[in-house]
Amino acid sequence: MLGWLSGLPLTLFGLTLLLLGVFPVVTSNLSATVSLAPGFGVLAVNLMLAILVREKIRHNLPLLVFHIALLLIMLSVVVSRLTYFKGWAIMSENETLRQSTGIINQGPWHRSKLNSMPVLQQSFLAYFDEEGRRLDTESWLQPFDAKEAILITNKKTADVAGYQFTISNNLGFSVDLTWISIQGDIIRGLLQMPSQISQPETQGRKLILPDITDDIWLGLEIESARKSFFYPYFSIPDHFYFTVVVGSESQQLKLGESIDLFGGTLILNNIVPWIGYEMYYDPAIYFLLIASIIAVIALGYFLNQRLGDSHWIQENEQ
């Protein structure tokens, strides 16, 4: 039984399962973690038993090292699929990030580290030319556990709490507002407007306030020419106002003005720019790299060893 479980027929069966598992991933019917697990599991058992049982592998050090490295590669891939994270974040200037803004995909065992290691968005500069084309970007992030800020550019990523931060194409504005309830409670926060890159004509969001059941829509109306706040770099426009829609009633407000609502007062303090990031987390990627290098070296040494043995046999026969 051990001979069969460690043999090539089971390897072929495992590869077939792996191949069949690719189709649900391509058609988006199943996640890669679930779909590829059966084939990966069979191949891992097959490889592990081959290392323990097969005399040819056990008695040849380069071949043994290669198979162990191959097993580590498979384990690294399994750990990667269980713990990885892919998502995005939107951060306004002087805002602290404690969790991602959105999730594209993540492994079932992923646990966010940003709660215990938050990061502060300092200033950023996004440069554009006169035609509106994006040039370079300079953004400074201040991790909670770091003494100095980290600079991120279009070509330079940053490692923050194990997450790889990459600058995305999106930029926009957040409305800095204060809510004072009739009980005297004061809440200050940021309402992030849609991206100025992908949704320049839809600068509005639904506003949810504590104990307020009415639908409130807050819009940012920019009167300045678009080029004036994009060139030479992205900045706050000189002329803008707000539109607050409550039910069927609409009211226009300027910076610093307030509006009385049923349950309290809403004050519009300012607008601040925000920048978008793409986030990626995969702690197993370094182990995968190391195991792959070891596997290549071991297999190369083994093949070189066999080549030398073959030359020696040919010379004896001649």
Backbone hydrogen bonds, N-H to C=O, Kabsch-Sander energy under -0.5 kcal/mol:
donor,donor_aa,acceptor,acceptor_aa,energy
5,L,1,M,-2.6
6,S,2,L,-1.6
7,G,4,W,-1.1
10,L,4,W,-0.5
11,T,7,G,-1.2
12,L,8,L,-2.6
13,F,9,P,-2.0
14,G,10,L,-2.7
15,L,11,T,-2.5
16,T,12,L,-2.1
17,L,13,F,-2.3
18,L,14,G,-2.2
19,L,15,L,-2.3
20,L,16,T,-2.6
21,G,17,L,-1.9
22,V,18,L,-0.6
22,V,19,L,-1.1
23,F,19,L,-0.7
25,V,21,G,-0.7
26,V,22,V,-2.3
27,T,23,F,-2.2
28,S,25,V,-0.9
29,N,24,P,-2.0
30,L,24,P,-1.3
35,S,31,S,-2.5
36,L,32,A,-2.3
37,A,33,T,-0.5
40,F,36,L,-2.3
41,G,37,A,-2.7
42,V,38,P,-2.2
43,L,39,G,-2.2
44,A,40,F,-2.2
45,V,41,G,-2.1
46,N,42,V,-2.5
47,L,43,L,-2.5
48,M,44,A,-2.4
49,L,45,V,-2.4
50,A,46,N,-1.8
51,I,47,L,-1.9
52,L,48,M,-1.5
53,V,49,L,-2.7
54,R,50,A,-1.5
58,R,54,R,-2.1
59,H,55,E,-2.3
60,N,57,I,-1.0
61,L,59,H,-0.5
64,L,60,N,-2.7
65,V,61,L,-2.9
66,F,62,P,-2.3
67,H,63,L,-2.1
68,I,64,L,-2.4
69,A,65,V,-2.5
70,L,66,F,-2.2
71,L,67,H,-2.0
72,L,68,I,-2.3
73,I,69,A,-2.1
74,M,70,L,-1.9
75,L,71,L,-2.4
76,S,72,L,-2.4
77,V,73,I,-2.1
78,V,74,M,-2.1
79,V,75,L,-2.6
80,S,76,S,-2.4
81,R,77,V,-2.4
82,L,78,V,-1.5
83,T,79,V,-1.7
84,Y,80,S,-2.0
85,F,281,Y,-2.3
86,K,105,N,-2.7
87,G,279,M,-2.2
88,W,102,G,-2.0
89,A,277,Y,-2.2
91,M,275,I,-2.5
93,E,273,P,-1.9
94,N,121,Q,-3.2
95,E,92,S,-1.9
97,L,119,V,-3.4
98,R,96,T,-0.6
101,T,88,W,-1.1
102,G,88,W,-2.0
104,I,86,K,-2.5
105,N,86,K,-2.3
107,G,84,Y,-2.9
109,W,82,L,-2.9
110,H,107,G,-1.6
117,M,113,K,-1.4
119,V,97,L,-1.6
120,L,142,Q,-2.5
121,Q,95,E,-2.7
122,Q,120,L,-0.8
122,Q,140,W,-2.5
125,L,138,E,-3.0
127,Y,125,L,-0.6
127,Y,136,D,-2.5
128,F,232,P,-2.0
129,D,133,R,-2.1
132,G,129,D,-1.8
135,L,127,Y,-3.2
138,E,125,L,-2.8
139,S,152,I,-2.4
140,W,123,S,-1.9
141,L,139,S,-0.5
141,L,150,I,-2.6
142,Q,120,L,-2.9
144,F,118,P,-2.2
146,A,143,P,-1.2
150,I,141,L,-3.8
152,I,139,S,-3.0
153,T,156,K,-1.4
154,N,137,T,-0.5
157,T,155,K,-0.5
158,A,165,F,-1.6
160,V,158,A,-0.7
160,V,163,Y,-3.0
161,A,159,D,-0.5
163,Y,160,V,-2.2
164,Q,280,Y,-3.8
165,F,158,A,-3.1
165,F,163,Y,-0.7
166,T,164,Q,-0.5
166,T,278,E,-2.5
168,S,276,G,-2.3
172,G,274,W,-1.9
174,S,272,V,-3.2
175,V,191,L,-2.9
176,D,174,S,-0.6
176,D,270,N,-3.0
177,L,175,V,-0.7
177,L,189,G,-2.4
178,T,267,I,-2.6
179,W,187,I,-3.3
180,I,178,T,-0.5
180,I,265,T,-2.7
181,S,179,W,-0.6
181,S,185,D,-2.5
182,I,263,G,-1.8
184,G,181,S,-1.8
187,I,179,W,-2.6
189,G,177,L,-2.2
191,L,175,V,-2.2
192,Q,190,L,-0.6
193,M,173,F,-2.6
196,Q,171,L,-3.5
197,I,171,L,-0.7
199,Q,195,S,-2.0
202,T,199,Q,-1.2
204,G,202,T,-1.3
205,R,218,L,-2.3
207,L,216,I,-3.2
208,I,206,K,-0.5
209,L,207,L,-0.6
212,I,209,L,-1.7
213,T,211,D,-0.6
216,I,207,L,-0.6
217,W,245,V,-2.6
218,L,205,R,-2.9
219,G,217,W,-0.5
219,G,243,T,-3.1
220,L,203,Q,-3.3
221,E,219,G,-0.6
221,E,241,Y,-2.9
222,I,220,L,-0.7
223,E,221,E,-0.5
223,E,239,H,-2.1
224,S,239,H,-1.6
228,S,225,A,-1.0
229,F,225,A,-0.7
229,F,226,R,-0.9
230,F,227,K,-1.0
231,Y,227,K,-2.4
234,F,126,A,-2.5
235,S,229,F,-2.2
241,Y,221,E,-2.3
242,F,253,L,-3.3
243,T,219,G,-2.2
244,V,251,Q,-3.1
245,V,217,W,-3.0
245,V,243,T,-0.5
246,V,244,V,-0.6
246,V,249,E,-2.5
247,G,215,D,-1.5
247,G,245,V,-0.5
249,E,246,V,-2.1
251,Q,244,V,-2.1
253,L,242,F,-2.7
256,G,268,L,-2.8
257,E,254,K,-2.0
259,I,266,L,-2.4
261,L,259,I,-0.5
261,L,264,G,-3.0
263,G,261,L,-0.8
264,G,261,L,-2.1
265,T,180,I,-2.8
266,L,259,I,-2.8
267,I,178,T,-3.1
267,I,265,T,-0.5
268,L,257,E,-2.3
269,N,176,D,-2.0
269,N,267,I,-0.8
270,N,176,D,-1.5
272,V,174,S,-2.4
274,W,172,G,-2.9
275,I,91,M,-2.3
276,G,170,N,-1.9
277,Y,89,A,-2.9
278,E,166,T,-3.4
279,M,87,G,-2.7
280,Y,164,Q,-1.4
281,Y,85,F,-2.6
282,D,162,G,-0.5
285,I,282,D,-1.3
288,L,284,A,-2.2
289,L,285,I,-1.8
290,I,286,Y,-2.4
291,A,287,F,-2.7
292,S,288,L,-1.9
293,I,289,L,-2.1
294,I,290,I,-2.3
295,A,291,A,-2.3
296,V,292,S,-2.2
297,I,293,I,-2.3
298,A,294,I,-2.7
299,L,295,A,-2.5
300,G,296,V,-2.4
301,Y,297,I,-2.4
302,F,298,A,-2.3
303,L,299,L,-2.6
304,N,300,G,-2.2
305,Q,301,Y,-2.1
306,R,302,F,-2.3
307,L,303,L,-2.3
308,G,304,N,-2.0
309,D,305,Q,-2.1
310,S,306,R,-2.5
311,H,307,L,-1.9
312,W,308,G,-1.8
313,I,309,D,-2.2
314,Q,310,S,-2.4
315,E,311,H,-2.2
316,N,312,W,-1.8
317,E,313,I,-2.4
318,Q,314,Q,-2.2
